[in-house]
Each structure stands twice: as C-alpha cells, then as structure tokens.
C-alpha cells in the first residue's frame, strides 16, 4: 500500500466514523468512552509489559487517524496540562537536595561528562542531518535525557535493591535538572532581552514561592485540613503556564514548585509526606494518560517516511549503547561500589518518553525536518519500552477473593 492508498483509507475510515458519530454518539458519550479506555486499558496491558504511557499514546494515534474527535478540544487540553504539570511537580518533590549535595562529587563528574557528550552529539547530528545549532542541541537533549517523572513512577513495578533505587533516582533527577536549564537557555538564545526577561521571571518565581508557601502554611492550612495537594497542583499549574508563556514549557515551572515545596518541613515529616505523595501520585496517574493521548493525536501518520524510520533506527543503534556505556563508565570510575548494579541502573535510565515528546513538540514549532521528529518519536517509544523486557518485574499485588457476608 503506497502513501496515496494509505491516505485514502484513512480518509474513508474517518468519514465513516464521523457519519456514524453524528447520528449515534454525543460528546459526553465520546468522553466517557475515552475515559474508560485511557484509565483501564493501559493498566490491563501492563500485564504484557507495555507501559501505560505507550498504550495511551497509541490510542491517541488511532483516534487521530480514525476520527480526530478530540483534536483541539479544550477539555482534553486542560486534562493533558494537569497531567504534565502534576507529573513534574511529583518529580520535583522527589528531589532530595541534601542527598544530591552529599553525592555532589560523583554526580558533578557524571553531569560534566553528560554535557560534553551532549554538545559533541549535537555537533555530529547537525553535520549528518544538516540541522541548525538550536535544533541539533534540542535533538541531542531529547535523545540523551531520561524522563525523571516517568522513571520514578515506574520504579515500584520493578525489583530493585535500595542501592539501585538510590542511584536511579539521583542520576535521573540530576540529569533532568541540568537538561531543563540547558533547554531553557537554548529556547531563549535567539534574543538577549528575551533571555534576561525570562531569567528574571524565573528568579522571581523562585524568590516568591517560599513566601507563598509560608503564608499558606501559617494562614490557610491550619484552617483547611488536607488542602496541601490541591494547593500544590494549582500553584504548579500557574507556574507552568507562566513558564510556558515565556517559552520555557510547562514542566519548568511545575518542577521548580516541586523542588521548593520539598524543602519545607511540612512536606518532610514522614507521615505527612507519604500521604501527600500518595495522593499526588493518584492525581497525576489519572491525568497523565491525557497528555500522552494528546501527544499521540499530534502524530501525523502521513508524515511518516522511510527516511524518518531510518533516522529513528540510527538513533536507536547509536544512542542506546552510548547511554548504557556512559552510565557504566561513570559507575566504574566514580562510584565503584555500585559497579555490580550497572545493568539495572543504566537500563532503568533509558526511557526518554516525556522529555522526548516535549522536545518533539518544540521541534515542530521550530519547523525541524519532519523525518527528524519521526525518528525522535520512534526512538523515544522504543527506548521507553526496552527496560520492561530486560529488568525483573516486581511480584504482582495479591488480592484475595475475600467476601464479607
């Protein structure tokens, strides 16, 4: 089947669906079906080692091809924004500044190595694919940066030792902090005044947030029990929108809110922190599938080409071994006590799903070649699935058939 036949088939299916939908399905019913699929089907397919995010994205691709029913829909857009901001809020709360400071020597050497390799890879990518400096740097960032929120959310699904889990968290978080800084600088690099203004706004956010949290805990929280999660989500959404407006994307503001909140004693007490993190995890687990669904709808199947598939295959063949070797060498030379855990740690850091999709959406706005975006998405999907087939899964949760009579 050539491209013209594929396009005609897609148009036929879309037309058939729209005619049926016009007479039989209201928007409310469509939304109910979408909720049912996004909340249940990904969890069911976890049994077959398919990450929930991948399932949600595939559903988005299918809906986009067959109907386009939710394309540009404000409800789905809002739910997707809540999902991505709450995910990075969660990732920010997971940052243990004291622990990162304690391991600063090892992590700084690892990060310097990562930044050097990032720049070298950007130069090579720019030369091979004839890309601009900004596009090649962003592409390199999308190929090398692990998605912290996705990785941390996946940790309970695999069998790790405490040492393995510690280094997975530390490496993922430190890499993402550096990646967000680099992404911000790249996006603001076209205008000196834009960079100054955007940096000033982010500094103001960092300065104002502690005072805002102090006011909330002193004046609001004592009279509004269990309001912490709602407050965190709303502030993360607000800061995410602000950083999106200045060209730094939602995840920057939400991540800053999470890091700031995590420094307050209110969130550090074991019992309170455990409850807050549990509720927040439930929240983003509910909404994040909408982000991946929306990302799937943005995939243009008509734009998929042999050149894009070859680009994705090249990325996989080169960058997957490179990243595994990078982590292994950093452990070998800078943290020999963890050398025996190199496979588990390096494989766990492979997923780039969230960060890769964010970079892909940015590259679309920068008018990057479509085959590069296709290749990045293909690489992102495969790299995010690989750990599920190489790591030992945690035992399933036992639910006894107990019925109270």
C-alpha positions in Angstrom: 0.0 0.0 0.0 1.6 3.3 -1.1 1.1 6.7 0.5 -1.9 7.7 -1.6 -3.7 4.5 -0.9 -3.0 4.9 2.9 -4.3 8.5 2.8 -7.5 7.4 1.0 -8.0 4.6 3.5 -7.6 7.0 6.5 -10.0 9.5 4.9 -12.6 6.7 4.3 -12.3 5.5 7.9 -12.5 9.0 9.3 -15.5 9.8 7.1 -17.3 6.6 8.1 -16.7 7.2 11.8 -17.8 10.9 11.6 -21.1 9.9 9.8 -21.8 7.2 12.5 -20.7 9.5 15.3 -23.0 12.3 14.0 -26.1 10.2 14.5 -25.2 8.0 17.4 -22.6 9.5 19.8 -22.9 12.7 21.8 -19.7 14.4 23.0 -20.5 13.3 26.5 -20.6 9.6 25.4 -17.4 10.1 23.4 -15.7 11.5 26.5 -17.0 8.6 28.7 -15.6 6.1 26.2 -12.3 7.9 26.1 -12.1 8.0 29.9 -12.8 4.3 30.1 -10.1 3.4 27.6 -7.4 5.7 29.0 -8.0 4.7 32.6 -8.5 1.0 32.3 -6.9 -0.4 29.1 -3.3 0.8 29.8 -3.5 -0.8 33.3 -4.7 -4.1 31.8 -1.9 -4.1 29.2 0.7 -3.7 31.9 0.4 -7.5 32.3 2.1 -7.8 28.9 4.9 -5.3 29.9 3.5 -2.5 27.8 4.0 0.8 29.7 0.7 2.7 30.3 2.1 5.8 28.6 2.7 3.9 25.3 -0.8 2.5 25.3 -2.3 6.0 25.9 -0.2 7.4 23.0 -1.2 4.6 20.6 -4.8 5.3 21.5 -4.2 8.9 20.6 -2.7 8.0 17.2 -5.7 5.7 16.5 -8.3 8.3 17.4 -6.4 11.0 15.4 -6.4 8.7 12.4 -9.9 7.4 12.5 -11.9 10.3 13.8 -10.0 13.3 15.1 -12.9 13.7 17.5 -10.9 15.4 20.3 -8.4 17.3 18.1 -8.0 20.8 19.7 -10.6 20.0 22.3 -10.2 22.4 25.3 -11.2 19.6 27.8 -8.5 17.2 26.7 -6.0 20.1 26.5 -6.8 21.1 30.1 -6.6 17.5 31.4 -3.3 17.0 29.5 -1.8 20.2 31.1 -2.9 19.0 34.5 -1.2 15.7 33.8 2.2 17.0 32.7 2.4 19.7 35.4 1.4 17.3 38.2 3.9 14.7 36.9 6.8 17.3 37.1 5.5 18.6 40.4 5.8 15.0 41.7 9.4 14.7 40.2 10.4 18.0 41.9 9.1 16.8 45.2 11.2 13.7 44.9 14.3 15.8 44.8 16.3 15.4 48.0 18.7 18.3 47.9 20.7 17.1 50.9 21.2 13.7 49.3 22.3 15.3 46.0 24.7 17.6 47.9 26.2 14.5 49.7 26.8 12.8 46.4 27.8 16.0 44.6 31.3 14.9 43.8 30.2 11.8 41.8 27.1 13.4 40.3 29.0 16.5 39.1 31.6 14.4 37.3 28.8 12.4 35.7 26.9 15.6 34.6 30.0 17.3 33.2 30.7 14.1 31.1 27.0 14.1 30.0 27.1 17.8 29.0 30.3 17.3 27.0 28.8 14.3 25.2 25.6 16.3 24.6 27.5 19.0 22.8 29.6 16.5 20.8 26.5 14.6 19.8 24.7 17.9 18.8 27.7 18.8 16.5 27.6 15.3 14.9 23.8 15.4 14.4 24.0 18.9 13.0 26.6 17.8 10.5 25.0 14.5 9.5 21.4 15.8 9.1 22.2 19.4 8.1 20.4 20.9 11.2 20.7 24.4 12.8 22.5 24.7 16.1 19.3 25.1 18.1 17.6 22.1 16.5 20.7 19.9 16.8 21.2 20.8 20.5 17.5 20.2 21.3 17.5 16.9 19.4 20.6 15.8 21.3 18.9 16.8 24.5 15.8 14.7 23.6 17.9 11.7 22.8 20.1 11.7 25.9 17.8 12.9 28.7 16.0 10.4 30.9 12.4 11.3 31.8 12.6 11.5 35.6 8.8 11.6 36.3 8.2 8.5 34.1 11.1 6.6 35.6 10.2 7.4 39.2 6.6 6.4 38.5 7.9 3.1 37.1 10.2 2.2 40.0 7.6 0.2 42.0 6.9 -2.0 39.0 10.4 -3.5 39.1 12.5 -5.4 41.6 15.3 -3.1 42.8 17.7 -3.1 45.7 17.8 0.1 47.9 21.2 1.0 46.4 20.0 0.6 42.8 16.9 2.7 43.5 19.0 5.4 45.2 21.3 5.8 42.1 18.5 5.6 39.6 16.7 8.5 41.5 19.9 10.6 41.9 21.0 10.2 38.3 17.6 10.8 36.8 16.9 13.8 38.9 20.3 15.5 38.4 20.2 14.8 34.7 16.8 16.4 34.4 17.7 19.5 36.4 20.7 20.1 34.0 18.6 19.3 30.9 15.9 21.8 31.9 18.5 24.5 32.4 20.0 23.8 29.0 16.6 23.6 27.3 15.7 27.0 28.8 18.9 28.6 27.6 18.5 27.1 24.1 14.9 28.3 23.7 15.9 31.8 24.9 19.1 32.0 22.9 17.6 34.0 20.0 17.1 37.2 22.0 19.3 38.6 24.7 16.5 40.7 26.1 14.2 37.7 26.0 16.8 35.7 27.9 17.1 38.5 30.5 13.4 38.9 31.0 12.7 35.1 31.1 15.5 34.6 33.6 14.2 37.4 35.7 10.7 35.9 35.8 12.1 32.5 36.8 14.2 34.1 39.6 11.2 36.0 40.8 9.2 32.7 40.9 12.0 31.0 42.9 12.1 34.0 45.3 8.3 34.4 45.7 7.4 30.7 46.1 8.9 30.2 49.6 7.0 33.2 50.9 3.8 31.9 49.3 4.3 28.5 50.9 5.0 30.1 54.3 1.8 32.2 54.1 -0.2 29.2 53.1 1.1 27.0 56.0 0.7 29.9 58.5 -2.7 31.3 57.4 -4.6 28.8 55.3 -3.5 25.2 56.1 -4.4 25.3 59.8 -8.0 26.1 58.9 -8.2 24.0 55.8 -7.1 20.4 56.6 -5.8 18.3 53.8 -5.6 21.1 51.3 -1.9 20.8 50.6 -2.3 18.7 47.4 -4.9 21.0 45.9 -2.7 24.0 46.7 0.4 22.3 45.2 -1.4 21.4 42.0 -2.9 24.8 41.5 0.5 26.6 42.1 2.3 24.1 39.8 -0.3 24.7 37.1 0.0 28.5 37.5 3.8 28.5 37.4 3.7 26.0 34.5 1.5 28.4 32.5 3.8 31.3 33.3 7.0 29.4 32.2 5.1 28.2 29.1 4.3 31.8 28.2 7.9 32.8 28.4 8.9 29.9 26.1 10.3 27.5 28.7 7.4 25.0 28.7 5.1 23.8 31.5 7.4 21.3 33.1 10.0 24.0 34.2 7.5 25.9 36.4 6.0 22.7 37.9 9.4 21.2 38.6 10.5 24.4 40.4 7.3 24.3 42.6 8.0 20.7 43.5 11.7 21.4 44.5 10.6 24.4 46.5 7.8 22.6 48.3 10.1 19.7 49.1 12.3 21.9 51.2 9.6 22.8 53.7 9.4 20.8 56.9 5.7 20.4 56.4 6.5 18.1 53.5 9.5 16.4 55.1 7.7 14.8 58.0 7.5 11.1 57.1 3.7 10.5 57.7 2.6 13.7 56.1 5.0 13.4 53.1 3.9 9.8 52.5 0.2 10.8 52.4 0.8 13.8 50.1 3.0 11.9 47.7 0.4 9.1 47.6 -2.5 11.4 46.8 -0.4 13.4 44.2 0.6 10.1 42.5 -3.0 9.1 42.2 -3.8 12.6 40.8 -1.1 12.5 38.0 -1.8 8.8 37.3 -5.3 9.8 36.5 -4.4 12.8 34.3 -1.1 12.0 32.7 -2.6 9.5 30.2 -4.4 12.5 28.6 -1.0 14.1 27.9 0.2 11.0 26.1 -3.1 10.7 24.3 -2.8 14.3 23.1 0.8 13.6 22.0 -0.4 10.6 20.1 -3.1 12.7 18.3 -0.3 15.1 17.2 1.5 12.3 15.3 0.9 12.7 11.6 1.0 9.3 10.1 1.0 10.8 6.6 4.3 12.4 7.5 5.9 9.1 8.4 8.5 8.2 5.8 11.2 5.6 5.2 13.7 8.4 5.9 12.2 9.0 9.3 12.2 5.3 10.2 15.9 5.1 9.1 16.7 8.2 11.3 14.9 6.6 14.3 16.8 3.3 13.7 20.1 5.2 13.5 19.3 6.9 16.8 18.5 3.6 18.5 21.6 1.8 17.2 23.9 4.6 18.3 22.4 6.3 21.4 21.1 3.3 23.3 24.5 1.6 23.6 26.1 5.0 24.1 23.9 5.8 27.1 24.4 2.3 28.7 28.1 2.7 28.3 28.1 6.3 29.7 26.3 5.2 32.9 28.5 2.1 33.2 31.7 4.1 32.9 30.6 6.7 35.4 30.0 4.0 37.9 33.2 2.3 37.1 35.4 5.3 37.5 33.5 7.5 40.0 31.4 5.0 42.1 32.9 1.6 42.1 30.7 0.3 44.9 27.8 0.4 42.5 29.6 -1.3 39.6 27.7 -4.6 40.1 24.4 -2.7 39.6 25.4 -1.1 36.3 23.0 -3.0 34.1 20.0 -2.3 36.3 20.8 1.3 36.7 21.7 2.0 33.1 18.7 0.2 31.7 16.3 2.0 34.1 17.6 5.3 32.9 16.9 4.6 29.2 13.2 5.9 29.0 13.0 9.3 27.5 9.3 9.3 26.9 8.1 12.6 28.5 11.2 14.6 27.7 11.4 13.2 24.2 7.8 14.1 23.4 8.3 17.6 24.8 11.3 18.1 22.6 9.4 16.7 19.6 6.6 19.3 20.1 9.2 22.1 20.4 11.0 20.9 17.2 7.6 21.1 15.4 7.3 24.8 16.3 10.9 25.4 15.1 10.0 23.8 11.7 12.5 21.0 12.1 12.5 18.4 9.3 9.6 16.0 9.7 11.7 12.9 9.4 13.8 14.1 12.4 10.7 14.4 14.5 9.5 11.0 13.3 12.9 9.5 14.2 12.9 11.1 17.6 9.4 9.8 18.4 10.3 6.3 17.2 13.5 6.3 19.4 11.5 7.7 22.4 8.9 4.9 22.2 11.4 2.1 21.8 13.8 3.3 24.5 10.9 3.6 26.9 9.7 0.1 26.3 13.1 -1.6 26.5 13.5 -1.7 30.3 10.3 -3.7 30.7 11.8 -6.6 28.8 15.3 -6.6 30.4 14.5 -5.8 34.1 13.0 -8.1 36.7 9.4 -7.1 37.4 8.1 -6.8 41.0 5.7 -9.6 42.1 2.0 -8.8 41.4 -0.1 -7.5 44.2 -2.2 -10.2 45.8 -5.9 -9.6 46.0 -7.6 -12.5 47.9 -11.2 -13.4 47.0 -12.5 -12.3 50.4 -16.1 -11.5 50.7 -17.7 -10.3 53.9 -21.0 -12.0 54.4 
